[in-house]
Amino acid sequence: MANVVVVGSQWGDEGKGKIVDWLSERADVVVRFQGGHNAGHTLVIDGTVYKLSMLPSGVVRGGKLSIIGNGVVLDPWALLNEIKNIREQGVEISPENLGIADNAPLILPLHGNLDRAREEALGKAKIGTTGRGIGPAYEDKVARRAIRAGDLADLEILADKIEKTLFHHNALLRGMGMPEIDGEDLLSQLKELAPKILPYVGPVWKILNEARREGKRILFEGAQGTMLDIDHGTYPFVTSSNVVAGQAAAGSGQGPGAIDYVLGITKAYTTRVGSGPFPTELTDDVGKGLGERGREFGTVTGRARRCGWFDAVLVHQAVIVNGITGIALTKLDVLDGMDELKVCVGYQIDGKKFDHLPASSVQQMQVEPIYEVMEGWSESTKGARSWADLPATAVKYIRRIEELIRAPVSLLSTSPEREDTILVQDPFAD
């Protein structure tokens, strides 16, 4: 049975939540494989809105196993609060349908404090993080001083690990003139937390391997987008983890052979949250209009997203880096009623043309887009469920995007409702 990885092909916020929910009906297992609670998914099911940050999108569907993989940094307090909120909406969550990797690093309160202090100190040069401690938690992971979910089961090891972690963090806090962390207080908080989290914790690499052996379909769910990847994004204005499709295997304890299909979620225009380069950004009324019609505000932070024209150069790069098989094109209806549309087909810097986004942060800020102008459409595409329901000019726009990014449209989303989806190729098809 085919296993599918869902990744964002832009700067995140491409509408992954709805697509993952739509696909989860065909899956048996849904896996989060990177990131933390800094990225949110909004699901609309039968008129009910679910906002998820840490939980895999599959939890809102009965009979699915949801997994938080080792590639995720886990804020256990935020997770418990999210579980509480989702339960209040009538969704059942238990160790029977939710698993947490025992080797997933924990986000501690000290990580969030450090994250926010650093951003404040950077002033205008800030990265634009959510301040939730994701970056500092990944730093501790790489530096081999992280406290992991499985450590909550052994209090003696936990106390020793806290001491080693605070040896670093308290020295850092002293240097920043900030109050130091009390190790006993942190240990007390984790002792209280442990019995609430441990029932979910286990070797998810083993659970996933057994699911594969049983022929179950696995959906790997990514957060953020390719251009926020720590290696392949607009560094340093990126997240702290690898968000590309290859991370699905490493972040869940599976080999690359576990991946059969890579679906790139792609918005019909482009948005970005926070600081950093954005070649096709529109700061005029057109950009404002896209933001208003598309309701471009962050699920987690509520921050307004920057909006711009579709960037085919950037998405083509994402197709290559992820090995994208096909894309799910979202929010086409936001473009309804526009007389003309522009698509970025190339870049130039000081008169020199580029067919990709350079890795240099200096060059990225200097990029000027080269546009191709296309005719818009006055008819509505909202709620369309077949190609026959789409205006001819909208179909022409879609076909041109396919040519430029060199990947086919596998799914087309025409509203936030899950049923308003045109299926061209089922990613789960064998």
C-alpha angles and dihedrals in degrees: 000000000000120000117207133208118204116203136168114246098200132032096312128267090087094137100269093151096066094042093048090049090048091051094042090073086068095042132079097200130032118197132194106206107177146009129041139245091307092094124062137201123204116205124188112198121172089338094309117120118216120189114199129181107161105012119085112251091244093075092083091062121074120237095027127118113224120202133194104204133212091259090068123088105221128214098198095194092052090047093053091049091050091049089052092051094047092047089054086059090058100262116137114225123178140138085275093070104020127060130181123201111248089220095053110122117238126235107225127198089255090062093058092046091051092046093054094043091053093049091050091049092052092058112179090002092062119138095226099243121168090242092236097126099254096131097047090046091054089047090057090048093054092043089054095238099104123128107228132205093254091054089072088075094065115053095188092055089043093056091049092048092049090053092052093045093050092048085070101034098046091051088052092048092050089053090052093047092245130136115272124242119256107229095203091052092050091048090051091052092050093047089055091046098046101079090049095053105031097073088067096045124101148116098301092176086066094044091051092047090053090048090053092048088053090054096248120158115244125201115199110205121203129197129218118006141280095264089059093055113126091233106026102031135085093292129232089020092067141101122267100253142055107267098177124110095262089066090064090077098042093041094055103035097253131124121248089257088073090074117084104159134021116205115195114206107217129182117221087237130019133265137175135186122212132000130334142078120320112174098191098040116144116208093175133085091283091060091044090051092052090051093049096045092042093045089230103192124127117260092218104031104023088226117152112251123231110242135207147148123298111282109211093177092058094044092048088054089051090050090058098042093049099035088236113199096192139342135240106219112210139189095022088148091066088071093056114124098021115133094213138009132203128214123194108233100169146356135236132197118189089340095310116119124228130191092198141035108268118234092231111102089211092055092044090060090050096051117124117197123235108215137207112203119222134185116259129214134239098203122091121256093181112127096006112158101181138036088248089065092059126090113250092242091053090053089049090053091051093048091050090052090052090053094049099046093037095227131101127244105249097175133017121203117202102176140003090266111101094225092058092082130117112213115209099162125009107228090207094057111117 
